[in-house]
Amino acid sequence: MAEKAQSFDGAEKAKTFANFFEVGEPMWAKMYDLAKKSCASPTKILDLGAGPGEPSCYFAAKFPEVPVTCTDLAPPMVELAKKRVAAKGLTNVECMVVDMEDQSGIPDASVDLVISQMAYQFCPDKPKALAETFRVMKPGGVLVANVWNSMDLMPLAGGLMKSVTGPTDPPPPNPNGPLGLADVALFDSLLTDAGFKTCSDHNYSESVKFKLGPIDDDQSFKMAMLPLWDKFTEMETSGTHPTAWTTALAAFPEVAKPFADADGIVYVTGNYRVAVVKKPE
């Protein structure tokens, strides 16, 4: 492993997330299968929290005559999405910077299919994000959104945190982290309070396996650090742990051993579920 990774800035985080995100295609395909059962002929699609452009591009290719609005809160992600759209030769996708809690750039009752991959759990004000989603949807419109039930990336990241801070009491669960909506009852309650009604395929669940890469590779380390990226940057900037990144990098081969196969390839598994709900007509 290199003594020091090349970069840990925001642009590198977006690039790393894009690489990790590519393994999610089976989830995009499942979202499409579930969406077309409840909204077979959408006239306008909105993707919230699309990161580097998915499942926007997948849906745009499946519905080439339907305009798709691809959105994310982070400008670097939107730029990656634009490049992905161009590389795929799609002409029906518009990419925009949009906060899920303030979708004011989207007109009322203008969208009949909203898709969202692993995004609602990161919203600090989840009721507001869902209220905004409800507002922009047409009566009878469908929301298809997936969230994590569990994810191996979290205990792997936890081991890397311990390599820097030492053994400490585990922090309380982050309500706005990757597992922020792992509680089925919580998300269902939020959806009901926002006014949504469940469809027949609501809370479909399955597992997906992610290949991070060789245990001695910087990119595998960066993928494992995605849940901690901003926290480690803050620790270095504040001086709390000025060598946080390099310390974790050195510890990665040992911490990642339980997640590696006999060839030294690191894998993590996640179990996700899909909310499929409708705005009443």
N, C-alpha and C positions, 0 to 999 in steps of 0.2 A: 504494500500500500504506500502511496506517496506520503511524504512526511507531512505535507499540508495540502488540503484541497484548494483548488484554484480560487474559488469565490463562494461567499455565503450571503450575497446581497439579494435584494428583491428580485432582480432579473434572473438570477440563478435559481432562486426558489421557484419562480414561474416555470422555468425550463425543466427543473427537476420534477415538478408536479405534472407537467405535460408528459414526461416519459413514464411516470407512474400511472398516469391516467389512461394510457394506451391499452393497458391490460383490461380495462373496464368494458370493452366492446360487448361481451356477453350480456352485461347489464343493460346496455343501450338497446340491444336486440330484444331483450325481454320487455323493456319499457314499451317498445314499439308494438310488440305482440299484444300487450295488455291495453295499450291506448286504442288500437284500432278496433278492439271489441266494443268499446264504449263511445268512440268517436271515429267512425270509419271514414268520414269525409270532411276533415277540418278545412276551414277556409283561411285561418290564420293561426300560426303556432308561435308561442312565446316560450323560450327556454331561459329559466332563471338560475343564475349561478353556474353558468356553462363552463367556467374555467377556460381551458384552451380550445373550446369549441364543440363540446359534446354534451348531450346527444344531439345538438343542433344539426350538425352535418349529417348524421345518420338519418334523422327524420327528413331533412331537406332532400336527401337522395331518394328516399322512399316516396316523398310527396313533392315531385319536381315542379308542380304548378302552384304550390302553396307557399306564400311568403312566410319565412321563419325569422323571428327576431331573436338573436343570440346575445345574451347579456351576462355581465359579471361586474362585480363591484371594483375589482382591481384592474387598472388600465393595462399593466403588463399582460394579464390574461387575455384581455380583449384584443391586444395586438397579436398575440399568438393565435387567437381564434380567427382573426382576419387572414393570417397567413395560411391557416388550415383550410379555410373556405376557398381561398384562391388556388391552393395546391390541388384541391379536389374538383376545381372547375365549376363550383356551384354558383348559380346566378340568382338564387331565390333567398339568400341569407343576408340580413343586415345585422352588423355587430355594433353594440352600444354599451357604454358604461352605465349601469343601472344598479341602484341600491334596492335590494328586495324589500326593505322597509319604506322605501319612497319611490314608487314606480310612477311618479307623476308624468314621466315622458310617454307613458302608455295610456291612451284614452280609455274612458269608462266603457265597459261592455263591448270591447273590441276584439277579443280573442276567444276562440272556442276550444283550444287545446293548449294547456300549460304543462310543460315538462320541466323537471328539476332533478338533477342528479347530485345527491349528497351535499345539499346546500342549506336546507331549512335549519338543520341542527346548529349551524354557525351563526344564526341570526340572534343578536342579543334580545331583541323584542320580537319574539316569534308571533304573538297575536297580531302585531302590527303588520308583519310581513304577510301573514295569511289573509288579513283584512284587505291589504292592497291587492293581493292575488285575486281574491273574491271580487273586488271592485272592477278589475280590468277584464274579467271573464263575462262572456255572454251568458244569459240564462240558458241552462242546459249544457254549458261548457264543462269540460272535464279537466281535472288536474291529476297528473301521474307523477309522483315524486318518490324517490327512494331514499332510505336512511340506513345507517348501520345498526344491526342488532348487536354485533360483536366484531372485533377487528384485532388480529394478532399484532398489528403495528403498534398498538398502545402498550402492551407489556414490553415489547422490544425497545420502544422509546423510553419507557420507564427505567429499564436497565441502563440506558445511556445517561439518563439524568442522574442516577445513583453514582455513576462513574465520576461525575463532576462534583456533586454535592455531598456524596457519602450517604450511608444509610440514614434515612429520615422517615418520619411518619408519612405515609402516602397522603397527598393533598386530597381534598374533597373532590368528587367528580365535577368536571367542568360542564356546566349546563349549556355552554356554547362551544363545546369541543366536538370531536368526531362522533362521540357516543351520546351527544346531548339529547337525542330523541330515541335512544335505545328502548326506553320504556314505552311499550305499545299503548298502554292506557293514556299516557300523557299526550302523545301525538294525536290519538283519536279524539281526546277531549278538546284539544286545540282546534282540530278540524271541525268538530261539531259546533263549538262556540263561534267559529268564523262563519257558520251557516251552511257548510257542506253536508251532503248526503253521500253515504258510502255506496260504491258499486259492487257488483258481484265478485270481482277479483281483488277487492281491497285486502291489503296486508299479505299478498303473496310473498313468500320468502324462499331464498335459496342461498347457497354458498358460492364464493368465487375465490380462486387462488391467484395470488400476485407473485411474479418472479421479480425479486429485487436485483439479482445478479450475483457475481462472485463475491465471496466473503472478504476478499482483499482488494475490492474495487471501491474507489471514492464515490462513484455514482450510487452504489448500493447503500453506502453510508448516508448519503444525502437523502435518498428516498426514505430511509428509516428515520431520519431526523425531521421529516415534514411536520409531525405534530408539535415539535419543539422549536422549530426554526425561529419564530419571533421571540420566544422566551430566551433562547440562547443568545440571540443578537442583543436583547435587552440586558442580559447578565454581563456580556462583555462591555457594552457601551457604558453601563453604570459603574463598572469596576467591581461588581460583586464577585464575579468569576472571570477575570480578564483573559483566561486561556480556555474558556469553556469548550469552544469548538475543537481545538487541537487535542484537548484531553479526551473528549468523547470519541474523536477520530481514532486515537490510539487504542481506546478500549473496545472499539467496534468488533474486531474479530473474535474476541472472547465472549462479549455480550451476545453476539449473533449466532454462536455455535448451536444453541438449541433449535434454531430456525433454519439451519443449513442441512442439506442432504449429504450423501457420501462423497459427492463431487465438490463440495464446498459452495454450492449455489444456495443463496438465501431466498426462502419463500415465506410469505405470510398469507393467511387465509382469513377471509371476512365473510360473515353471514349478514345479508341485507334483506330488507323487506320493502315492498312497494305499496304506497298509499294510492288508491284509485278512487277518487271522489268526484262528485258532480255538484255544480251550482244549480239549485232548483229552478225550474222554468216558471 
